[in-house]
Amino acid sequence: PVLRGGGARRSVALPEPFTMSGSHLSKEFFELVKAIGESKSKQEEDRIIIEEVTALKKRMPETGTSKKKMKELLVRLIYVEMLGHNGEFGYIKAVELTASTNLLQKRVGYLTASLVLSPDHDFRFMMVNQLQRDMNSINHLECWAALTAVSKLVTVDMVPAVIGDVVKLLKHDVELVRKKAVMALHRFYQIQPESVEHLTDKIRRALCDKDPAVMAASLCMLADLVQGNPSAYKDLVPSFVSILKQITEHRLPRDYDYHRIPAPWIQIRLLRIMAILGAADQAVSEGMYEILIDVMRRADTGINVGYAIMYECVRTVTTIYPNVTLLDTAASSIARFISSDNHNLKYLGITGLAEIVKDHPRYAADHQLAVIECLEDPDDTLRRKTLDLLYRMINPVNVEFIVAKLISVLEGTTDEFLRSDLVSRITTSSERFAPDNGWYVRTMTRVFELAGDLVQNEVAHNLMTLIAEGSGDDEELDMQLRMDSVEHLAKIVLSEVDESEHETSVMPSIVIQIIAWVLGEYGYLIASTELADEMPLPVMMDCLAKITERPDLDGPTRAYLLTCLMKLVVHSGQPPPSRLVQLIEAYGRSSDLNVQQRCMEIQALLQLDSASLVDLLPADASCEDLEEDGELSFLDDFVANALNAGATPYVAPVDEDEEFEAELASEGNTGFKIGAYAAPEKQHVAQGQGGVLGQGGGGPGGPGGPGGMGGPGGPGGPGGPGGASNPYGSTAAADMMVPPITKPQGNAIGGGGGGLGGGGVSGPWGATPPAAAPAPSANGGGDGGAGPPAPAG
């Protein structure tokens, strides 16, 4: 039975000869499969599986269940696990069934274990002994079953236990066992490469096996080995070429043919290995040229599997050391793919041509029109792949034609991801291959109109910089660029005002900002263009004012427009139009501080005479260097008037670093001190003896008398000459923690002269326990007074 379909609804298809009357499986099993296939919802399917789990939990532990019946129950357990339910209660039965002497039952046990046991499950290790026994069996079918299970069940920890038996089976008499042994070693390499590093010679011998199946299995492992270390296997290139030649000449049995193509999957594997080995190696690649041409010629049969081989040949040709004849053959093969009506073949053609064009762009011109036609294909995947190819094909010769096609696609698509890719490719290609500055300005302006929100701000800045600076080589050409830009942008403004019947802006903000800046700087050049009569400066200002009044504009864009209008007023030499005055008054109360500030500045400028305005806002001054007045001399008159009015003169703050450097300079010593410092002077240590905790200070520098039980401490004697205080002065108990570099200098809490010159302090037990002789005081003082009463012990 085959379970097929997706989602909750499934259908069951049973082969015609596979009827219940001739099957060794029970009716219950078929009822289960049928019920699953006919379930109408996920909930119904779950109910069926829950009932099956209940039945399996009851049937599997029964002692009378035969191994034949257990085989069927394990197949039903696979259905349970496959549909997302837990069947771990039956895992042990799968392990037990692997020990069956019946080959079919053994295979079902191995199959179930490989499907349901997780990689870290403990039951996998329970099967190691059984796998070893089966691999050493004289029955080659048991060896084959064990090797199949090893490839699916083995973990890193299990490899050392089974790899020896697998290697022995590489010399088995039966080719099926040798093939499975090679596949098992490949699996070992995938999970632990170092475990098979010493077996490369055996894999090389498997490549020369007399059975094609063993040879094909060794190719899979050799492909991974070559990928990891190509240089170690370049000596095998003649062997790979010889095998590929024998395959194309139909020397393999007919069983390996597929639609009259001999062993296509082996051919593809060989081509991929040869591509890796021939990369950037002329000597190795030269041995492949002849066979690659022959393979492409023989594979061109008009069927899909032949196209697959041809495509793999193209990839190999573009990877190895280049050869002109091979590249021409590959390009002609690609042409057939691109011109096909089949979307899959078109995709292969676009992908293959991209591989060729990447390193050999001259082949792109022959297929340029066919590739552009793919942009109009309804298949989104093909269109995206075509876009990538066109981007690689663009050069200074075809940039105008291809970018025009890309812009037409941008006009017609609504896919945001495709639009973003198109904008990125168009802007990058235009900057790299623009034939002239005028074309670049027109192209980028059109892109801004179509998808201004997807263009990066740096592109807009580069565009304005180009218009302002030009090429810098010819001033006449630069001026012509500005005139063309002004004319082009003025037409956009006219169309925007004429076509917009509503009060909302159609153009993106970035486009309006570019227009406002360019017309503000060079709008006066409109008089030298064909639009001089249709759009003089007053008309231009009126159109821009209409756009400024639109309520949907953001603050920065409105600020651009207001500044543009002010510059146009200065350039026209006429009084500001009433519409501009009304705008300034209206937006002078705007909540946007930027707009409000612009309006206030414009109002102040309008109070000046025309000559001052021309000086402040000169024409074509965007690239002029600004002269810095670091002394702020324009404030001299203001400062003088303030001082005459009695203001306090400004005194600059003193910089401490500068003052220190000046002091060093005056002393003639401006460098670092590199001589040795003077040795430090020894500190004077007081010789007075201090009392310890709970004792009054005794005589001159002597020990104090002991404090009574709960009574006050005795008076402290005068301390010796004061020395530096020592933080480590302490009682005998604390003396044990004194660092070795410092001698204890008396009790820091003691009485009179011994400690801090105060009264004695009673210990917590009434009197301090016997201690070592008190150390000299580090901080002598006057006679100590009576200590406070000691707390009761």
Protein Blocks (a to p, Z undefined) as FASTA:
>chain_A
ZZedehjbdcddddfklcfklpcbdfklmmmmmmmmmpcbfklmmmmmmmmmmmmmmmmm
pmklcfklmmmmmmmmmmmmmnopacklmmmmmmmmmmpmbfklmmmmmmmmmmmmcfkl
fklmmmmmmmmmmmmpcblklmmmmmmmmmmmpcfklmmmmmmmmmmmmmpfblklmmmm
mmmmmmmmmmommlmmmmmmmmmmmmmpcbfklmmmmmmmmmmmmmmmmmlmmmmmmmmm
mmmmmmmnopacfklpgghiahkllmmmmmmmmmmmmgoplklmmmmmmmmmmmmmmmmn
opaklmmmmmmmmmmmmmmccdfklmmmmmmmmmmmmmpmbfklmmmmmmmmmmmmmmmm
mlmmmmmmmmmmmmmpcblklmmmmmmmmmmmpcfklmmmmmmmmmmmmmmpcbfklmmm
mmmmmmmmmmmmocbfklmmmmmmmmmmmmmmlpcfklmmmmmmmmmnonolamklmmmm
mmmmmmmmmmmmmmmmmmmmbfbdfbdfklmmmmmmmmmmmmmmmmmmmklmmmgfklmm
mmmmmmmmpmkbcfklmmmmmmmmmmmmmmnopacdfklmmmmmmmmmcfblklmmmmmm
mmmmmmpcfklmmmmmcghillpccdddfkommlmmmmmmmmmnopacddddddfklmmm
mmmmmnopabdcfbdcdddddddddfbdcddehiacedehiacddddehiacdddddddd
dddddfkbccfklmmmpcfkbccebjfkbgfjlmnopacdddfkopacddddddddfbdc
dddddddddddZZ
